[in-house]
Structures are given as C-alpha cells and as structure tokens.
Amino acid sequence: MTHATPRRLGLAGLGVISRYYLAAVADSPDWELVGVCDPRPDAPLGVADHLPAGVAHHADHGALLAEARPDALVVAAPNHLHAAIAADALRAGVPVLVEKPLALDVASGRELAALARSAEVPLHTAFHRRYNDQLAALVRRLPADVPVDSVTVRYLERIEEHIGDDTWYLDPARCGGGCVADNGPNAFDLVRQLLGDVRVVEAQVERDAAGVDRRATVRLSAASGASARVELDWSHPGETKDVTVRLVDGTELRADLLAGYAGFKSSLWHEYRHLLADFAGIVAEGRPAHADGLRALELVADAYASRAVAEGVR
C-alpha cells in the first residue's frame, strides 16, 4: 500500500543496521526520513554526515520525537535500549518498528505489547528474514495437500564480521545473551511462518568465557505434530542462512536465503525494502502488530530456561 503523501519517519540508532534502513527509505514511496538520533556518546557520526539534506541529527530519541514529529519511528539502537525508546514513542502515539528482539526480557516485552494495545498504536518487530525472496519462493512451492513433517533453520555466521563498531553485541547485558537472544528471534519467526505457533522442546547453548552464547541448537514442536530444529552459531566460518522443509512424503525443499546476493550481507537490501513497505501498510491500516515480536521473545526465554549450557566455547 502506497500512501499518497510519504509519511514522516524517524530513525533511532545509527549502528551497522542503519544503512539498510536509510537505503530502504531512500527507495520508498511510502516514507520520508525526517530525523535521526543515536543514544550512544560514541555514535558513528559518519552515517549522520551522509544523510539527505534537511534530515536533522537529534540529541536523543526524545528530541527526535518532539522536534521532528515523525509519523512513525524505527528503533535500531542496541538491544537493551529497545523497550525504553519504543515505550516513549508509543506513549506519544507514534507507531514503532523495532529491531529484534522486541525487548531484553519477556516482562518488558509484555509491558510494551500492553501499551501498544491500550494506546491502539502499531508496534511491529523487524523480522527482516521473513521478507526474503528465496523464502517466499519456498513457500510458493509448498504443496497444499502434503503436510510438513519438519523444518530446519540454520543461522550461522562469525559475529565479529557483522557488527562493525557495534561491540555491544558481545556484551550479554546489552545484547541479551548472544546468538539465542539476537539471531534466535529471526530464526524462530521463520519457523512460525511455516508451522504456525510452536513451543520449545529442548535447547543446548554453548557460551564463551565472557558469557556470550556462541552456538545453540533449539528443538521446537508445533500443534500439528511437526518438529523444528534451529541451529545458531556465532563462531561459524563464513555465513550460512537457510531453511529446509521436509514433507511427510519425504520430499525436501530448501531455501538458501543468501542465494543470488553475492556481496557480503547484500540480501538485506531487498529484505529491508519489503519490511518498510509492510510497515507502511500496518501504519496506514492501524493494524495491531505486536504479537509476533512478543512470541519470539517468549521463545527466546523458553530456550534459555530449558538449556543445557556448555561453558568456555570459543
């Protein structure tokens, strides 16, 4: 859905992921960037130096909301700041698109969801992988008359290659834990796109000496009886992001989420364009959008609660 006049969008957070939002907004007929901010004193000002003319860099998200008066706000700040920034925007009546995870803990996520419901303001979590073209092609190939037996999602990377100056990813207090807290929501959302709601059956988590979970395997189950396996790795050489669906007749269908995108992280450009287009529709229709982000956060908490932990992994 394209709005006749582009809506005004604010961006809170100028870290590594902000480049994809900035590019998506520049290509979007639905949005006009009107202001940015970054809550860190050592914010990467080089990003702000290359903003379009007329886009102000505000002191903080409060100033951004008050001075730029956006119609919606993207929260791309470090994970531990998501809940506070999103809550302030919701209280101001401003729809929010928040990077995953929705919050660091389930209690905070539920408070945000309740606030969005009571204010009747959309709160959407940025599960960018659900907008991947290869995933969409896989879904189209699924036969309507053959049930799914199992789903495997692999989300494997070496995190240090992806975070740039955003070292908060390697601080469990700011990230939320590690690969389960940060990549888990995207992976769990992909499972839910294919199987509907699921529950955690068991999880194995491997942590390094700093307490960051570097590897994890999470098994899940759907009401249909189908199973899922999520493999997460922050110490993987290179990058692997894929989904395999096994049907009850033994057929296997696979989507390589990076296929066709040769450059490093280049698949993200189209995913964020689709994400912002979907968010425009959510805002235009005033649709409730908090449920998926909260459910992913609950699955993260369940994975940690059921985990068998191996310490000292590098």
N, C-alpha and C positions, 0 to 999 in steps of 0.2 A: 504494500500500500504506500503510495507516494502522496505526501501532503502537498497541497498547492503552494504553500509558503514553507520553506525549510524551518524546522523547529530549532530553537537555540540549545546548544549542547555545551555543557561544561565537562572538563576532564580533570579529575583529582588524582595526581600521580604521574610522574614523568620518567618512570623507570623503563626497563627494557621492553615491556609490552606496549608502551605508549605509542611507539612508532606505527604499530598496526592500527590502532585507533585513529591516529592522525591521518594515515593514508586512506582508511575507510571513510572517514568524514569528508575528506577532500573529494572522494569519488561519489559521494552520496547526494541524491536529490532531496533526501528527507531531512538532512541535518546541516546546521551551520555552527561551526565552532566559535564560541564567544568568550571563552576564558579558560585558563588552566591554573593549576597550583601544584605544589609538591610539599608534603608535610615535613620533609627531611631538611635539616640545615645544610647537608652536603648534596642537595639535589643536582641532577645532571643538567645544569643550565644550558648546555649546548643544544638540548632539544628545544627549549623555550626560545633560544636565539633564532631558530628557523621556523617559527610559527608564521602563519599568514598575517598580513597587515591587519591591524585593528584588534587582534586577539591579545588580551592583556594577561600577564602572568601575575596572579594574585598572591597575597602573602600566605593565605591558608584557605581551606575549603569554606570557612565561614565568610570570609571576604568574597570569595568566588560566588557563593550563593547570594550574598547581599548586593554586591556591586554589578556582577554580570547578569544576574537574574535569569539563569538558564531555565528552559522548559524541561530539561532532564539533566541528570548528572551521571557520568561514568566514574566509578571508583576503581582505580588501578594502582592504588597505594599498596604498601606492604600489608601482608595478610592480617597482622594484628590490629591494623587501623580500619579495616573494612567496616566493622559493626558501628563504630562511633561516627564515622563520616556518613554512612548510609542512614543512620538514625537521624542525624541532624537534617539531612535532605528530606527525608520522609516527613519529619515534623514541619518542615517548611512547605510541604505539599508538592515536592519535586520528585518525579519518578526517578528510580535508580536502576542502573545497570552496574552490577558489582562483579569484579573478577572473582573467580572461585579461589578459596572457599567463601561461602557467604559470611562466615564468622569463624573465630578460632574454636568455639565450643558450642554445643547444642543449645545450652541455655540462652546464650546471646543470639543465636540464630532464631530461636523461638520467639524471643522478645522482638526481634526485627519483623518476623512474619506477622506477629500480632499487631505491631504498629502499622504495618502496611495494610492489613485488613481493616483496622479501625479507621485509618485515615483514607481508605479507599484509593491508595496511591500504588501504582505498579512497582514491584521490586523483583527484578529479573537477574539471575546469575548467569555469567558469561561462560557457558559451556561451549566453547568455540568449536570443539571437535564434532559436535552433533551437526554442524553445518558443512562438514567436509563433503566434497563432491564424490569422492570414492565411496564413502559410507552411503550416500544417497543412492548411488548405483547399486550397491549391495542390497539395500532394502528393496529396490525395484525388482531385483532378481529373485527374491524370496517367493516361493510358490504359496498361494493362499490355502491350498489343500494339504500341505505337508507340515506338520508341527516341527518346531525347533526342539532339538534334544539338548544342545549345549552351545554356549558362547564362550570364546576365549578372547580377551582383550590384553594386548601387550603394549606397555607404555614404558619404553626403555631408552635411556639416554645417559650421558655423563653430564650431570647438572652443572658443573663448573663451566662447560662450554656454552651454556644457555643463559647464564644470569648476568653477564657483563659486570657492571659495578653494583648490582643489587645483591650484596653479600648477605642480606637479611634472610635469603633462602636457606642459608646454612646455620641459622640461629633458631633452634627449636622454639624458643619463646616467642619469636616474631613470625616464624613460618607456621607454627602449629605442630611441628614434629619432623617432617621430612617428606619423603615421596608419597606416603599414605595421605597426609594432610593436604598436599599441594596437587599432586597428579591424580590421587585417588578420586576426587570428585568428577573429573573429566571421564575417567575410566568407568566409574560406577554409572554415570549418566548414559554412556554408550550402551552398557548392559541393559539399563532400563528402557532405552529406546527400542530394544529388540525383544525384551522379555516382559516388559511391564515391571511392576514393583518386585523387589527381591529382598531377601534377608541374608545377613552374613551367617555362614555356617562355621567357618574357622578362618584364622589368619595366622600367618607366620611373618614376623618382622625382624629384619636384621639391621642393627644400629652400629654406628661407628663410635669411636671413643668420645666424641663430642655430644653424643646422644641424638644424632640425626639418623632417622631411618633411611638407609641406603637401598635396601631391597625389601620387597614384600610379595607374598602370594596370598590372595584372598579368594576364598571359595564362597559362592553365593547360591541361593536356591530361589526359584520362582514358584508361584502358586500352581502353575501348570505342571510342575514336576521337572521342568527344565533346569539345568545347572549352569553355572558360570564360573570361570576362573579368570581372575585379574592378576596379571604379573606386572609389577612395578620395579624399576631399577634406576638408581641414580649413579651407578658406577659402571654402566654399560659402555663398551667402546662403540662410538658412532651413535646412531639413532635408529630405533625401530618403533613404529607406531602402527599396529594393525589389528584387525578384527577378523576372527574366524567363526563362522556359524556352521554347526553340524546339525543336519536334519535327522529325524527319526528313521528315515530310509537309508541313512549312511552318507548322503550327499554332503559335501563340504563346500562352502562358499567363503571366499576371503576378500577382504578389502585392505589394501596397503594404503594407509592414509597419507603417505608421503609420495605415492606414485604420481609421476607427471610433474613433480615440482623438484627440479634438480638442485636448486640453490638451498643453502642452509636455512631452515625454518621458512622456506618460501611457501609452503602450504598455508601458512597462517594468513597471508594477504587475502585470499578469497574467503576464508572462514570468517574473518572479522567483517568483511563487507556484508556477507549474508547475516551475520549476527546483528549488525546495526540496522539492517533492513527489517529484520524480525522485531527488533526492539521498537522501531518506529511504528509498526503495526500494533504492538502491545500498548504503547502510549496513546496512539490515536483512538483505540477502542476502549482504553481504560481497563484492560484485562488483568485480573489477578495473575501474578506470575511468580509468587514466592515459593510454591510448593516443591518444585524440583530442586531448588538450591538448598532448602531445608532438609529434604530427604537425603540428598547426597552427603550433607554434613552429619546426619544421623548414621549413615552407613560408615563414614569415617570413624565416628565414635565407637560404633559396634566392632569395627575391625580392631581398633586399639584395645577394646575391652576384652576381646577373645583371643588376643595374640599370644603366640609363643615367641619370645624375644631372644635373639642371639646378639650378644654384645661384641664390640671391638671389630666390626666389619669395616674394611677399607673400600 
